[in-house]
Amino acid sequence: MTDSSKIRVLVVGAGNMGRSHALAYASIPEFEIAAVCTRTPESRASLMAELPTGTAEVNDYEKALVELKPDAVCISTYPDTHYPFARLALNAGCHVFTEKPLAENTAQCKELVELAREKKKALVVGYILRQHPSWIKFVEVAKSLGKPLVMRMNLNQQSYGKNWETHKSLLSSISPIVDCGVHYVDVMCQMTGAIPTRVSGLGAQLSDELPAGKINYGHLQVTFEDGSIGWYEAGWGPMMSETAFFIKDVVGPLGSASIVAADAGSRGSSSSVDAHTKTERILVHRSQKNEQGEWEQDDEYIDLEDEPDHDELCRREQLFFLDGVLQKTDLTEHQDSAIRASEIVLAADDSFRKGQTITLDK
C-alpha cells in the first residue's frame, strides 16, 4: 500500500550519488520511494539491502514513468542521460531532482528550466556545496574581501582500481572540468555576484586507456565583469599528484580566505567522496594595517561545528528539493545559477577544443 499523502520518487541510478539520495528519501517522512531504477539488478543489490523491505526494483525508465506514475524523479545516472531523462520526467508531470550537470549544452539547460516553469514543477540540480554550512560561510567571508576577487580552486583525484574504472566510464561522455567544475564556478559566481564575460580552457589526455579526443585533465580561467578572475583545475586518474589536489582560496584587496583541510588534504584522500566537500576550517587573513604598519587583526581560523558528511549533505539537498516541490522556496535563482555555471564550464571545454577564448553572452 502506498501513502497518497507522500511524494513518491522514482530513484534512477544506484551508484554513489543514487545511493545517498535514496537513503535521504527513506529518511524524510514526506517522501516515499516508488522504485529504484537501474539497467541491471547487480548494480543496485547493495543499495536495496539498505532500503525499506519491499522497495520496488525496475529496469525500464520510460515504462516506470508510465506504470508507476511517480510524483518526482531523482536522476543520478551518467551525464549524457540527464537531459533526456529530465525532459521525459517533466513531460510526464513529475518534479525533478537531477545530479549535475543539468545538460550537455546551454540550450538544453535553458529548455529544461523553461519546461519546468511551464509545467509548474520543481527542478533542482545537485549543487551539494550550496547545502554545506562551511561553504556558505566561505562565500560570506569572500564577499567581505573587496573587489576584484582572485579565486583559485581545484579538485584533482588520484583514482585507481574501481574508482578509475568509474572515472573512465564518465570520461567517455564528459570532461572533469565540466563534471566537477559546475560546483566551483557556481561558488565563484556567488562570491563575485558579477556577470562572467569570458572563459579560456586547457585540456590534456594523460592515459592511453581513454578513447581518442577524451581528456582526463582540464583547467579553466573565467573573467567577470567586475574585474574578478578565477581558475579551476580538475584531473582524474592514477597518474594525478596528491601534493596540491585540494586548493580552495580567494583573495581580495582587503585580505584572503582559504579552506584548510588537513585531513582531507592528506595522502590518499583525493579519491574519497567525503574529502571532496570536507572543509575542517577556514583561514581568514585581513590586510588592513595600523599607523605602525602592523596588521590590525591577527589571522583567524573559523571552525564550524556543523560538518556534515556526504550522506547528510545529500539529505539536505533533498530537504531543499522538498521545499521546492511544496513551493516553500523560489527556485528561480537556483535554476538561473545552474544555467550560468553550465555555460561557463561548457565554454571552457569549447575553448580548449577550438584553441581560443570564448566570450560569453550577457
Secondary structure by P-SEA (a helix, b strand, c coil): cccccccccccccccaaaaaaaaaaaaccccccccccccccccaaaaaaaccccccccccaaaaaaaccccbbbbcccccaaaaaaaaaaaabbbbbbcccccccaaaaaaaaaaaaaacbbbbccccccccaaaaaaaaaaaaccccbbbbbbbbbbccaaaaaaaaaaacccccccccaaaaaaaaaaaaccccccccbbbbbccccccccccccbbbbbbccccccbbbbbbbccccccccccccccccccccccccccccccccccccccccccccbbbbbbccccccccccccbbbbbbcccccaaaaaaaaaaaaaaaaaccccaaaaaaaaaaaaaaaaaaaaaaaacbbbbbcc
